[in-house]
């Protein structure tokens, strides 16, 4: 008699099962959630039998218990912060450098800043004006993003060189797309588009004036997945609006990290069947408009979507009190925003 072999689960569901079982979910709970999420029941049962009998899983579970203890500390901190305004995003006008560093930079708190870009000539940018200023320059753009869901960290596959004028024509078409985007990994701001930097003013006393920053330029519909950076960043919105979602640094265990700096959660449409703990996350929402800055502290997770054709200048080098401000070698640019 021929024995039927049950189909294998795909790798994503296999990882999901072992992760949730290691974190303490029962076999029954994991099975029910997987089946509810459209995984084949017979494949789920076969996978559960195999993985729960494997000696590696016992080691995995012991390691998970250690993380449980650390996560309990983070949850305690989250409870304390949420009782002290942690569920709201501060908005400040004309803040002093001293207060910025004391409350936000060293306090690891995000804040929307108004009034610090009033003297930026860049606020008058138009696509036609940019074409007149640097249209003949050759620039690098990340293209073909829609065909690759992992484009954000497989960026070298997507580098394309074109005339700046041609890229601006793409933006001017009004197409809503995530397929092409000029991001921090494209070094245009320090090269071909360097003349445009004269239209930007670093916030006095907050950003090191010798740090050039990065330019992000793209159409409506560009999305940067939920991710975290290894340094603080100041996003300065020049053209168009961006929708930003933030999750605190101390809620890392609620965003299902993958690949080190990215989250497995689609922050635009979270699947709480596959990522149930994300429902516990503190998600701060804001729409950043021209003339506004958003300080994203180191370790904070953030997701960004351009609502219109958008230009953003980002800074990573801060004039922290008591530090030697001679510029070191800049870190590699983080994910696009």
Secondary structure by P-SEA (a helix, b strand, c coil): cbbbbcccccaaaaaaaaaaaaacccaaaaaaaaaaacccaaaaaaaaaaaaacaaaaaaaaaaaaaaaaaaaaaaaaaaaaaacccbbbbbccccaaaaaaccccccbbbbbcccccccccccccaaaaaaaccccccccccccccccccccccccbbbbbbaaaaaaaaacccccccccccccccccccccccccccccccccccccccbbbbbbbccccccccccccbbbbbbbccbbbbbbbbccccccccccccccccccccccccccccccccccbbbbbbbcccbbbbbcccccbbbbbcccbbbbbbcccccccccccccccccccccc
